[in-house]
Amino acid sequence: MTESSERPLEAPTRGSFRHLNAAEAWDLVFERQRLGAEDLALFDVRNEAAFKASHLEGAVHLAESDLPGVLASLPRRTTVVVYCHHGRASQTFATTFSDFGFSDVYSVDGGFEALRAEHDERAPKGQAPSARGAVRAG
């Protein structure tokens, strides 16, 4: 775990969510995926064109128009991680999930751009960042 991810996470209150920086999000999401966790939902709330161009492996595109269906069908015990382009729109979506009774909700500060930079930093030396597979094109 990186130094920045060692700070304790505070329990959210109803209608609130937790902020994660890119390193913390990386640790949470990809460790859970590595372990095969099925109680994790990773949502990309950027526009569809941006999602199709590149997104995190395992992410599902979530448009505002699809939100009511997701809120109705997703179990409340699901850990929800939301990212957008720079980290602002994801906060709105995270608040909505929290308002609807999800208690383990995170918004990624810095959004996709910060996650991509974290991905590039963590890529094995001598290997192209895209070879890691965590950031998928199209």
N, C-alpha and C positions, 0 to 999 in steps of 0.2 A: 504494500500500500504506500502511496506517496505521502509525503509530509502533509500536503494540503488536505488529504482525505482522512487524516487522523483526528480531525476535530469531531467531537461528539454530535450526532444528529439529534435534534430536539424533536420530541413527539409533536405532531401537528394537532391543532384543534380543529373542530368541524369547520369547514369552509376555508381551511388553509392547506398548504402543501409545503414540501421542503425543496430548497434550492440545492442543486448539485453543480459543482464545477465540472469541467470536461473529464478530469482525472477521476473524480469520484463516480461520475456516470459510467465511465469506461469500466472501472472496477466492479461496480454493481451489475451492470447489464451483461458484460461479457463473461463474468464469473458465473452468473446465474445461467446464462445460455450454455456455458461449458458443462455445467452440472446437469443440464437438461431440465431446468425448472420450467414447469408449465404454468406457473401462477404469475408470470411476468408479461405485461403488455407494453411494447415499445411503439410509440406513435410518433410519426413524422407529420407535422401539421403545416409544412410549407406547401406551396401550390403544387399541383400534380406534375407540371413540367419539371420543376426542380427535383421532385421525388424521383421521377423517371430518369433524370439525368444522373443522379447519384444519391444514395441513401445508405444508412447503416444496415448491415445484414440483420435480418430478423424484424426490421421495422415495417409497420403497416401504415400506409398513407391514411390520414384521417382528415377529411374535409368537414367544415362546420355543419354542412347539411347531413352528414352521416353520424354526427354526434348523438342525436337522440336514440338511434338504433343501438349504438355501442353501449350507451349508458343503460339501456334496458336489458341487454343480453350479457354483459360482462359481469362475472361474479364479483361481489364487493370485496372479497378477500384478495383480489388480484393486485399485485404491485404494478402501478402505472408510472411509466417514464415517458415524458413528452419533450420533444425538441422541435424547434422551428429553425429559422435561418440564423438569427442572432440572439434569441433568448427572450423576446418580449411576448410574442403571440402564444408561446407555450405556457406562459404564466396564466393567461386567460383560460386556456383549456384545462390546465392543472386545477385552477380554482373551481371550475365546473365539476370536474371529477370529484373533488373533495366535497363540494356542496351536495353532491348526490350520494354521499355516504362511503366513498372510497377513503380508506384511512392511510394507505401507504402510497402516496402520490408525490412525484418529483418532477420538477421543471429543470431543464439543463441550461444553466447560465452560459451565455455565449453561443448557444445553439449549435447547429450543424458545423458552422465554421470552426468553432472551438473544438468540437469532436473530431473533425477532420485533422486539425493541427495536432491533437493528442494522438490520433492514429499514426500520423506521419512520424511523430517523435518516438512512438513505441515500436515502429517497424524494425525488424532485425537489421543490424548493420550490414551494408553491402547488398541489401535486398530492396527492391522498389517497394515503396509504401503500399501500393495497390496489391502487392503479392500476399499481404496479410489476409485479404479477403473481407475485412470488417467494413470497409467502405465499398459499396457495390455501385458500379456504373450500370445504368439502364437495367 
